Amino acid sequence: MSVKICSACLLGIKCTYNGRSKTNRKVLALAKKEILIPVCPEQLGGLPIPREPSEIKGRRVITPSGKDVTKNFIKGAKEVLKLAKFFGVKEAIFKQGSPSCGCGKIYDGSFRGIFIEGDGITTALLKKHGIKVITEEDL
């Protein structure tokens, strides 16, 4: 049976910035066939639920109030990588658009809902270590 890392919010865990989930039926169906290890990089990086939303702007991760949470995002990404290595994970299913989990497109840092090409902090780290990342949109 395949083991994958998965954004916890896609599995119905209320861990998004606003304390909600992003439950995805395709991901839940996949969980019946494969082992999906739920992770929330922001939580693993020490951020609370709920929390201010965050977006990547340049090389930093910021909130609308200007708080720099880059260190939290890097810490969370490293923790997810540790889990992936521990379990021998070769693939992750992440929430599209997230500053941690976005794959191929992320918000532009203006907090106006505009997407740009790019990867979230955790996605970039996993890819650097040879782990394939897909989004719920790819299922």
LINQUI-V259628 format. One record per pair of residues at least 4 apart in sequence whose C-alpha atoms are under 6 Angstrom apart, sorted by the first residue. I is the first residue (numbers start at 1). J is the second residue. D is the distance in Angstrom with one decimal. If there is no record, write none. Layout:
i = {I & I}
j = {J & J}
d = {D & D}
//
This chain:
i = {1 & 2 & 3 & 3 & 3 & 4 & 4 & 4 & 4 & 5 & 5 & 5 & 6 & 6 & 6 & 6 & 6 & 6 & 7 & 7 & 7 & 7 & 8 & 8 & 8 & 8 & 9 & 9 & 9 & 9 & 10 & 10 & 10 & 11 & 12 & 12 & 13 & 14 & 14 & 14 & 15 & 15 & 16 & 16 & 17 & 17 & 17 & 18 & 19 & 19 & 31 & 41 & 41 & 41 & 42 & 42 & 42 & 43 & 44 & 45 & 45 & 45 & 45 & 53 & 54 & 54 & 55 & 55 & 55 & 55 & 56 & 56 & 56 & 56 & 57 & 60 & 61 & 61 & 61 & 62 & 62 & 62 & 62 & 63 & 77 & 84 & 84 & 90 & 91 & 91 & 91 & 92 & 93 & 93 & 93 & 94 & 94 & 95 & 95 & 95 & 96 & 96 & 96 & 97 & 97 & 97 & 98 & 99 & 100 & 100 & 100 & 101 & 101 & 101 & 102 & 102 & 102 & 103 & 104 & 104 & 104 & 105 & 105 & 105 & 106 & 106 & 106 & 107 & 107 & 108 & 108 & 108 & 119 & 119 & 126 & 127}
j = {34 & 34 & 35 & 36 & 89 & 36 & 89 & 91 & 92 & 36 & 37 & 92 & 36 & 37 & 38 & 92 & 93 & 94 & 38 & 39 & 40 & 94 & 13 & 38 & 39 & 40 & 13 & 15 & 21 & 22 & 22 & 23 & 24 & 23 & 21 & 23 & 21 & 19 & 20 & 21 & 19 & 20 & 20 & 21 & 50 & 51 & 53 & 50 & 49 & 50 & 36 & 45 & 76 & 77 & 47 & 73 & 76 & 47 & 76 & 72 & 73 & 75 & 76 & 63 & 62 & 63 & 61 & 62 & 99 & 109 & 60 & 61 & 99 & 109 & 109 & 70 & 68 & 69 & 70 & 66 & 67 & 68 & 69 & 67 & 122 & 88 & 89 & 131 & 131 & 132 & 133 & 133 & 133 & 134 & 135 & 101 & 135 & 101 & 102 & 135 & 102 & 103 & 135 & 102 & 105 & 106 & 102 & 120 & 120 & 121 & 122 & 120 & 122 & 123 & 106 & 119 & 120 & 119 & 117 & 118 & 119 & 116 & 117 & 118 & 115 & 116 & 118 & 114 & 115 & 114 & 115 & 116 & 123 & 124 & 131 & 131}
d = {5.8 & 5.3 & 4.7 & 5.9 & 6.0 & 4.9 & 5.6 & 5.4 & 5.3 & 5.6 & 4.8 & 4.6 & 5.8 & 5.7 & 5.0 & 5.6 & 4.7 & 5.7 & 5.7 & 5.3 & 5.9 & 4.9 & 5.5 & 4.3 & 4.9 & 5.6 & 4.8 & 5.9 & 4.6 & 5.0 & 5.0 & 4.4 & 5.2 & 5.4 & 5.2 & 4.4 & 5.4 & 5.3 & 4.4 & 4.3 & 5.3 & 6.0 & 5.3 & 6.0 & 5.1 & 4.9 & 5.6 & 4.9 & 5.6 & 4.8 & 5.9 & 6.0 & 4.3 & 5.7 & 5.5 & 5.9 & 5.7 & 5.1 & 4.7 & 4.4 & 5.8 & 4.8 & 3.7 & 5.8 & 5.3 & 4.5 & 5.5 & 5.7 & 5.5 & 4.8 & 5.7 & 4.4 & 6.0 & 5.1 & 4.5 & 5.5 & 5.9 & 5.5 & 4.7 & 5.8 & 5.5 & 4.6 & 5.8 & 5.3 & 4.3 & 5.9 & 4.8 & 4.9 & 5.4 & 4.6 & 5.7 & 4.8 & 6.0 & 5.0 & 5.1 & 5.2 & 4.8 & 5.6 & 6.0 & 5.7 & 4.3 & 6.0 & 5.6 & 4.4 & 5.8 & 4.3 & 4.5 & 4.4 & 4.2 & 4.7 & 5.0 & 5.0 & 5.8 & 5.3 & 5.5 & 5.3 & 4.6 & 4.7 & 5.5 & 4.9 & 5.3 & 5.5 & 4.4 & 4.8 & 5.4 & 5.6 & 5.7 & 5.5 & 4.4 & 5.8 & 5.6 & 5.6 & 5.9 & 5.7 & 5.2 & 5.0}
//
